[in-house]
């Protein structure tokens, strides 16, 4: 009898293994960002959110019954490494979408490779206008720097009531554009920028810069810096006895800024397109916190929407009956309906850009709160 049962099971096994649910072809998606080195917190937020979204997709049976295979690469926030990992992703068979990277510099380095491979690239955070000008295959989830520059000016002028301002900015693609564009927006609104000066990435001693600030006696300081340099800058600013209001842009919405700055961050006002304390985002926030033990930041939210809008485009191609290719997914992204995500509505314009309204937040009692 045992032999008969074994034969019966053996006969059924091939049919089971080749059933539609088991044999469904995976959807290959590439993801790249800096997962090590300076600013790795940003890349980790991306990865966490994308994996959370894919957990939810898996629980729902995949995309039209097909599993999603995520190819993860670390670009170390280096343009050279970004180009290398972009080639690895592009050379992986049947990749139809790439998510990445964090910085404009890394995203720009990868863009020509994905364009040539006809794979759409969605950057959650690249904000320099040049990124989406590369080709019809580049899309972004964040506002462009010209839009963000106006939000920066509103932060320091309208929210903090400072009309004479000093701006330290990071000496990289993002910082140079942001510093100059923010200064122009402040002066257009009737303010005066007393000092606009670059800071080398990785700098740790800002005392000469702070001496200049003390001599100029501005009404406020706007930090166009990543969280690592910004946290040291504000500590040294407060240690020098300078208590003027301080504002910042989206890089400082990472909890890492508060962690590294300590009490010096109290009172800093920022703008964001996502706030974890918003009751409308409770479902996402609770799911993220249950998986990772902390609230999602804006970078997690942007990545969550990037994979969300990307997979909705994939879903629409599958439902249409067309072959699932990068070209077809690009068309679906460019021409798809509005996508309502946790950072607002995504509807790409003809250049792959979006525009989302800001929420102003403040560091109070060691945490982000509505301003």
N, C-alpha and C positions, 0 to 999 in steps of 0.2 A: 504493500500500500504506500509506504514511504517513497518507493521508487516512482510509482505512478504520479504522486503529488509533485515530486521533483521535476518530472518530465512536463507536467502541466504548467508549473511555474516557469520553467525554461521557455516554454512555447509562448507564454504571455509576456515575458520580459522584453523582447525586442519591440513589441507593440507599445508597451508602456514607455520605453525610452524614446520612441519616435513620435509620441503623442504631440499634438500641437503645442500644449503648454510647455512641454520639456524641450521641444526642438525650436522654439521661437528664436529667431536670429536677434542677437543683442544689438542695441543702438550704441555706437561708440562715440563718446564725448570726451574731448580733451580739456584738462584744467591745468593752468600753470600760474604760479605766483611765487613770491619769496616766502619760503617756509623755514628758512634759517637765516642767521645773520641779523644785521640791524633791521628793525621794523618788522621782524617776523610775526609780531602780534597781528598785523594787518592781514598777512597771508593766512595765518591760522584761523582768523575770523571767517575769511572766504571759505576755506576748506570745511570748517565746521558746518557752516550754513548749507553748503552744497550737499554735504553728506546727509544732513538732516532732511533736506528736500528729497533726496534719493531714497532715504528710508521710507518716507511717506509714499513715494511712487511705488516702491516695492510692495508695501502693504496693500496698495490698491490694485496689484496685479500687473504693474508695469505700464508702459505707454502703449495702448491698444494691444495689450497682451505680450508686449516685448520687453525684456529686461534692459536696463541701462547699464552699460559698462563705462566706468569713469577711469580715464588715464590721467594720473596725477604726476606733475613734474615741478621741481623746485628751480626757479630761475634766479634765486639769490638776489633779486633786485638789480641784476646786471644785464645790460643790453646784449652783451656777447652771449651770456648764458640763456637769455630769453630767445635769441635766434636759434641757439642749439636745440633747446627743448621744443621750440616750435617745429623744427624740422623733424624731430622724433615723433611728435604728434601727427604732423602732416603725412609722414611716411607710414603711419599705422593704417592698415587697410580699413576702409569703410568709416573713417571718422567724418561726421557730418556737422560738427559744431565744436568750437573752442571757446572756453571761458578764460579770460585773462588779458593783461596782468593788472597788478595794482598801480604801478607808476606809468605815466605817459611814456617815459623813456624806454622801459621794457616793452610796453605794448607796441610802440612804434617800431622797435627792432624786430618784433615778430610779425608785424602786419604784412610786409611783402611776401613772406613765406606762405601765410594763409591765403593771401590774395591769389598767388600763383597756383596753389592747390585747390582753389575755389571752395574754401571752407570758411563760413562766416565766423567772425571773431567778435565776441561781446566782452568788453572790459567793464567790470562793475564800477570802476572809479577813475579811469583816465579822463582828465578834464581839459587838457590842452586842446584847443580847437583843431590843431593839425592832425590829431589822431583819426578823426572820422573823415578827414579829407583824403586819406590814402587811397581808398577805393570804395566801391559799393559793398564790400565785404566787412567793413568795420562798423560796429555799433557800440553804443555806450549806455550805461544805466544812470550815470550821474550827470548833473548839469555841467555845461562847459564853463571854462574859467572866466569868460567874459560875464556870464550870468552870476557866477560865484563871487566875482569881484564886486558886483553891486551889493550882494548879500553881505560881503565883508565890510563894505563901507557903511551899510545900514547897521551892522553890529556895533561898530565903534562910534558912529555919529548919532544914530537915532536911538539905539538901545542904551548906550553908555554915555551919551551926551558929551563926547569928546570931539572937539573940532580942530585942535592942533595935535598932530599924531606923529609918532615915530614907528617905522615899519622895518624890522629885521626880516630878511627873507632868505630861504635856502638857495644856495648857488647850484641849482639844477634846473631842468626844463620847466618843471612845475613852479618852483619858487620864483624864478626870474619873471615868468609871465604873470604869476599871481601878484608879486610885489608891485610891479609896474602898473598892472591893470587896476589893482586896489587903490594905489596912490592916485591914479587918474580919476577914478570914481569919487574918491573923497574930495578932490579939488574941484571936480565938476559940480559937486553939491555944496560948494562954498567953504570947504575946509582947507586946511593947510598941512602939508606933509613936511615936517621940519627935518626929517632924516629918513632916507631910504637906502639901506645898506645890506649887502649880502653877507651870509654866514656860510662858511665851508661845511659840508656834511661831515658829521663826526666831531665837530668842535665841542670843547668842554669849558673853555675859559672865555667868558663874555665880559669880563670886567672893564676892558678898554672901551667896548661898545657902551656899556652901562654908564661909564663916566661921561660919555657924550650926551646920553639921555638926561643925566642929572643936570648938566650944564644948560641944556635946551629947555628944560622944565615943560614938557608937553602935557596936554590934558589927558592923553591916553596913549597906549601902545597896542599895536596890532601885530600878532605873531604869525607870520607866514612861514611856519616851520613845522617839521614832523614832530611827533610827541617826544622823541629822545632829546633833541636839542632844545625844544621848547620848555621841557621840564627843568633842565639845568638853567636855562636863561631866566625863567621866572623865579627860581630859587635865588639866584644871584641878584636879580632885580630887587626882590624883597629884602634880602640881606643888606643891600646898599641903602635901605630906608626909603625906596621909591614906592609910594603907595597909590600911584595913579591907576585908573581902571585899565584892565587888559582884556582884549578880545582876541578871538582866533577863528580859524576856519575849520573845515571838516577833518583834517588830520588829527585834531586834538579831541575829537569826539570819542576816541578810543579810551576805554577805562584805564589803559596803561598810562595815559597822561596824568590822571589823578594819582595812580599808584606811585609813579616816579616823582611827581611834584610834591606830594604831601600837602601840608597846610598852605603852601605857597599858591596852590591852584584855587583856593577859596575865592569866589567872586568873579572868576574868569567867565566871560559870556561868549558863547559859540552859536553858530547856526548849524542846523542839521535837517535832513529830510526824513529822519526817523528818530523817534523817541520811545524807548522801551516802556516808559510810564503811561503811554497812550492806551486807554482802555480798548480802543479799536484793534490794537495789535496783540491783545492778550493771548490769543491762541498760539501765535507764532512765538511770543516771548516765553510762554509756559513750556512749550515743546522744546525750545532751545535750552532753557534753564534745566529742564528735567534731564536732558542728555549731557549737558556740559557743566552744570553746576553754577552758572552765572548768566546774567542777562546778555542778550545779543547787543552789539553796537551797530552803528550805521553801516560799517563795512560788511558785517554779517548780513544785514538786511539787504544791502545792494547786491551781494552775491546770491542771496536767496531769490531775489527777483530776476537776476540774470539767468540762472538755471531754469527758473520758472517760465519766463517768456521764451527762452530757447526751446524748452521741451514742448511748449504749446505749439510752437512753429513746427516742430518735428511731428507732433500729433496730427496737425492739419494736413501735412504732406501725406502721412500714412492713410488718413481717412479719404484723401482725394483719389487714392489709387495710383498716384504717380510713383516712379522709382524714388526711393529715399536717398538723395544725394545732397552734398553741400550746397550746390546751386539751387536746388528746390527749397531747402531750408532758408537760404538767403532771401529768396523771393517771398516766402511766407513771413519772414521777419519784417521785411520792408513794407509789405502790403497787408499785414494782418490787422485785426481789430485791436482796440484798446485792451491792455492787460492791466488789471487792477491788482497791484501788489502791496507789499508792506511799506514801500517807500513812495507810494502814490501811483498815478497812472502812467504806464509806459505806452507811448504812441510815437514811433520814430518818424522824424521828418525826412525829407528827401536826402539828408546827409547822414542819417543814422543817429541823430541827436534827440534828446528829450529835454523837457523843461518841467521842473518840479518845485513847488513852493517851499520856502524855509520855515522851520520851527526854531525859535530862539530858546536856548537852554543855558543854565548857569551851574557852576560847581558850588554846591552848598552842602555843608556838613559832610564833606567827603564823597558826595555822589552827584550825578547829574539830576537837575530838577528843571521844570519849566520856569522860564524867566518871567 
